[in-house]
Amino acid sequence: AAPWRGVIPEYRERLPLVGALAPGSRDVTLAEGGTPLVPAPALSERLGCEVRLKVEGCNPTGSFKDRGMTTAITVAVAGGARAVVCASTGNTSASAAAYATAAGLRCAVLVPDGKIAMGKLAQAVAHGATLLQVDGNFDDCLTVARKLSEAYPVELVNSVNPARIEGQKTAAFEVVDVLGDAPDVHCLPVGNAGNITAYWKGYTEYADDGPATRRPRMWGFQAAGAAPIVKGHPVDQPETIATAIRIGNPASWEQAVAAREESGGVIEAVTDEQILAAHRWLSAREGVFVEPASAAGVAGLLQRHAAGQVDPGQRIVVTVTGHGLKDPQWALRGEDGTPVQPVRVGSDTVEVAGALGLA
Ligand code: F0G
């Protein structure tokens, strides 16, 4: 097969916002997308279903954000932008910084005070973004970023930018392209609600004109301390260890509710304990290392299974949204929360064999 070229070259005819650009405009791509749909045998056995993981940590900056950033930055460049801005819990800023660099644009990122995983901060800094830590949470950052882009010559690349959703919907295309049709159920974490909006758009477009015969039920999961859609009202002080989805007033709230309603799906809450248990399951049972927020889809699936709400025999896809190396601290704690300490040994084969229980 030909090498994967990135979501714009691969799906150009299905991306009207990019297709509408002047001929000769440049694609800003890091060859994102084309991520693996990994079978999850342990989960499949536990549920009596065929479960696969859409492993978005395999994107260039380690999260699904790259799918929407290639399109957003491509459209921004074609429109003559010189600088972009975003609010972020970390992954959007890492992605925006990388794609802005690839395009030769300046990038400013607004992140909430002190609640960003180290790996993500490092990415934004490494790619030369101007990093501002705002005294407030993600929702405050997004408010400022929106106002900034309205008043100053800087393009907003959060998922309220339609080009972001346009790129991110390609993940649904890829699932159908691999499976031959839509799955029965699609599970994913919900934070600012751009991704559930994008998947539903992608599945809908594929069902409307050919490649798929149907659409999945969308099962979205928020962290219990940051579950405004579940509660039905904004949460002023969102709290969760899954910092990526620590959001109290999602920008795509209505679209997420529409995806739930139109698909016959659900949006539910999962606790931090459930998220960490699912995170551990993915690492220790499936061999897939994700960041905590990314495990919320699996946590939710297990919650519904425990409640008898998962019919056996279904085909289920769970998006795991970001790479475990972005926020590795959670893996370095035991189930009881205590730090995992390496066993120290001398550089002696017999001693090492003894420590391994081989001798
Ligand atoms: N998983 C991860 C790893 C994320 O970084 C995000 C969002 C989500 C899930 C939720 O996706 O917002 O489309 O519902 N991160 C944003 C950011 C908010 O700034 O990086 P969503």
Boltz pocket constraint, residues with backbone or C-beta under 6 A from the ligand:
constraints:
  - pocket:
      binder: B
      contacts: [[A, 63], [A, 65], [A, 87], [A, 88], [A, 89], [A, 90], [A, 91], [A, 92], [A, 93], [A, 159], [A, 189], [A, 190], [A, 191], [A, 192], [A, 193], [A, 194], [A, 195], [A, 196], [A, 244], [A, 245], [A, 291], [A, 293], [A, 294], [A, 321], [A, 322]]
      max_distance: 6.0
